[in-house]
């Protein structure tokens, strides 16, 4: 509903969904460049986007491979980053209420962006429309730009010489930064950066990413102890 209680027009839902899909879909170019620079072939790069289709996990995988990490360690880091999509799916399954035959195909599009657009809608119809338009737009553009990025990287040769090896991390940070709205979220991000960068010289490539995941429970534990010591309620808890 809008501010006057009217249902949200389909055109407004489509506009918002297209905005998100186009903006993020273009980032596939950076992934294609990064993947090619890490040594993956054009076919392997495109297969990752077609079959995996979780941007952060894809960047984590090729980033670890580019640093010389073990493929199994790189895959493990990508897997743990992608686990969050399963939790998104639990929530979206209730909101979308799709037929059983459609659910396996819809699951491919359960990512950060489609979840954000879907959860922002006031009705089931708008939720389905927002999810579908965002997913379709993002999937098509992401795969097209992945192909273009990988093909372009192969054509120019050494991506490190052009500084394109930094394109993937830069895009990922640009997408992540606006999501860090609270002090706790910023603390988790900061602790993860410290752990990841601090352990790079002493652990095999790919392992620091896994260890950095411990930042979230560590910060939440410290925050819980602080609140308990000061007598504050947890966020969202009634007094």
HUGIGI-V896128 format. One record per pair of residues at least 6 apart in sequence whose C-alpha atoms are under 7 Angstrom apart, sorted by the first residue. I is the first residue (numbers start at 1). J is the second residue. Records with the same first field share a line. If there is no record, write none. Layout:
BEGIN
I=J / J
END
This chain:
BEGIN
1=7 / 8 / 122
2=8
10=126
13=126 / 130
14=130 / 133
17=117 / 130 / 133 / 134
18=133 / 134 / 137
20=134
21=134 / 137 / 138
22=137 / 138 / 141
24=138
25=138 / 141 / 142
26=141 / 142 / 145
27=142 / 171
28=142 / 143 / 145 / 146
29=145 / 146 / 148 / 149
30=149 / 167 / 168
31=59 / 146 / 168
32=45 / 146 / 147 / 149 / 150
33=149 / 150 / 153 / 164
34=62 / 164 / 165 / 167 / 168
35=45 / 62 / 150
36=42 / 150 / 153 / 154
37=159 / 165
38=62 / 65 / 66
42=150 / 151
46=143 / 146 / 147
49=143
50=143
54=82 / 111
56=172
57=78 / 79 / 81 / 82
58=78
59=168
60=77 / 78
61=74 / 75 / 77 / 78
64=74 / 205 / 206
65=71 / 74
67=205
68=205
69=204 / 205 / 206
73=206 / 207
74=206
77=206 / 209 / 210
85=110 / 111
88=110 / 115
89=110
95=124
96=124 / 127 / 128
109=135
114=131 / 134 / 135
117=130 / 131
118=127 / 128 / 130 / 131
119=127
121=127
153=159
159=165
180=186
187=219
188=215 / 216 / 219
191=215
192=212 / 213 / 215
195=208 / 212
196=208 / 209 / 212
199=208
200=208
227=233
233=239
END
